[in-house]
Amino acid sequence: MPVAALAVAIVAGIAFVRRQSRLAMPLVDFSLFTNPALMSGVLAAAFALFAFAGLQLLMTQRFRFVAGFTPVEAGLLVSVAALGSLPTMLLGGALMHRIGLRLLIAGGLAVAALAILLATFGLAHGLGWVIAGTALAGAGVGATMSVGSTAIVTNAPVARAGMAGSVEEVSFELGSLLAVALLGSLLGAFYTAGLALPAGAPEAARDNIAAALALADAAGAEGRALRSAAASAFDEAFVTVMHAIAGIIAAGALITGAMLRRYGPGSQSSLYPH
């Protein structure tokens, strides 16, 4: 069924593109994507939200279920990423015309990838490392998000500015949705595959860590082994998926860096005929 649904979506997408290309005023002018600066902004928006949403999703669950944080404590921890993004979001626009898009977009993604690895490394070395890595990841993502938005809107013809804004919003949403769907599924799959159930533990504990912890609590003192096994499996899954996020974001840095290799400071829109 998923394969059939994907095939239908691809066919429908191709039909949509062909139909739009024949319209005088299409909903989406696909010639916009031939502009490397605009396209790098689209990819930057998707990669940035992928990193941001993935980091929040995984860290909230890990510190809630494994570290025993309350919902408020876990929320405060992941809010560090948002706080870290504020300065770079503000400074990105100010610096863009001096240092160009490449350093801010590709560099921001590269910083975010390294920071995610730092936050993962910090699990075994203290909460301070986790907080520092999370804040630094937010800083990298913040620069990418703000400058990516500028790259999209300022590199579209004036008559297509609204269209470019819509493309920008879809890019942000797509990155966030992919993070939740893909990373959430991977986290659950790795947890299930890596869980070594203690003797006599119910198979229902493999469904998810919340179920395992509930079963461990119901078993009383005998549930300690199950709780430990579930926490260990979830931690291993968490680290694996965090490394996957870092790898994907690093790939985004390489791709956008290559696309912007000939781009200099200022707005690329001034160099392209409209």
C-alpha positions, -999 to +999 in steps of 0.1 A: +000+000+000+027+026+008+044+018-025+011+022-044+004+054-027+038+068-035+034+058-072+000+076-073+015+107-057+044+107-083+020+103-112-002+131-098+028+153-093+040+148-129+005+156-142+004+187-121+038+200-133+028+193-170-005+211-166+011+241-148+037+245-175+010+251-201-008+279-181-001+315-188-003+322-150+006+289-133+002+284-095+039+275-095+064+287-121+090+260-122+115+282-140+121+298-106+140+267-095+166+273-122+180+302-102+207+286-080+204+311-052+166+307-049+169+269-051+196+269-024+172+289-002+145+263-008+168+235+002+182+255+031+147+260+045+139+223+043+171+212+058+170+237+086+135+228+097+144+191+093+172+196+118+152+218+142+121+196+143+142+164+145+163+177+174+132+188+193+113+155+187+142+132+197+155+152+226+120+156+242+114+119+241+148+109+252+149+131+283+113+124+292+115+087+291+152+079+298+164+108+320+130+111+338+125+148+330+091+163+336+073+176+304+082+212+315+118+203+320+121+186+287+104+215+270+128+240+286+157+219+274+147+218+238+138+255+239+175+262+242+177+255+204+151+283+198+170+307+220+202+299+203+187+307+169+175+342+178+209+360+176+219+344+143+185+350+127+189+387+135+225+389+124+221+368+093+203+395+074+227+422+085+257+402+074+244+387+042+253+416+020+289+416+034+298+379+034+272+364+010+248+335+012+272+307+009+289+311+043+256+317+061+235+289+045+261+262+040+281+273+070+250+274+092+241+239+082+276+226+088+276+242+123+243+226+130+255+192+120+286+194+142+265+208+171+241+178+169+271+155+172+283+176+202+249+172+219+250+135+213+285+133+227+273+152+257+249+124+268+278+106+285+297+137+297+271+159+314+240+180+307+261+211+301+275+195+269+240+187+257+228+223+263+259+237+246+254+215+216+217+222+214+222+260+216+249+258+189+227+238+166+200+264+170+225+291+161+235+273+129+199+266+120+189+302+127+214+317+103+203+292+076+166+299+081+167+337+080+191+339+051+174+311+032+141+330+033+159+361+019+175+340-008+141+327-019+121+360-019+148+383-033+158+360-062+123+358-077+109+382-103+088+409-087+057+395-104+064+361-088+072+374-052+040+359-038+047+326-055+082+326-040+068+332-006+045+302-010+074+281-021+093+292+010+065+282+034+061+248+017+098+242+021+097+249+058+066+227+063+081+199+042+113+198+062+094+197+095+070+170+083+098+148+069+116+151+103+086+139+122+076+111+098+111+098+090+130+103+122+101+092+144+097+060+124+135+053+125+136+059+163+108+034+169+123+008+145+158+010+160+143+008+195+123-023+187+152-040+169+177-032+197+156-041+227+168-072+245+139-083+266+146-098+300+133-133+307+096-133+312+091-097+300+060-092+278+065-087+241+043-056+243+073-038+256+087-038+221+060-015+208+075+016+222+094+028+253+062+043+269+046+009+269+078-007+282+080+018+311+043+013+319+048-025+321+079-021+342+060+001+367+032-024+369+057-052+376+071-034+407+106-044+418+107-071+391+103-045+364+137-029+370+154-052+344+128-043+318+132-006+326+169-008+322+167-027+290+142-003+275+162+027+285+194+012+270+177+003+237+161+038+234+195+055+241+212+035+214+183+043+190+185+079+199+222+082+192+219+064+159+191+087+147+209+118+159+239+107+139+216+103+109+203+138+113+239+152+115+247+133+083+217+146+064+223+181+075+260+178+065+249+166+031+227+197+029+257+219+037+277+203+009+248+206-016+240+243-009+277+251-007+282+237-042+252+256-056+264+289-042+301+285-051+298+314-077+276+336-055+291+367-040+279+392-014+247+411-021+214+400-036+216+377-065+184+392-078+204+421-090+224+398-113+195+379-129+172+395-155+135+395-145 
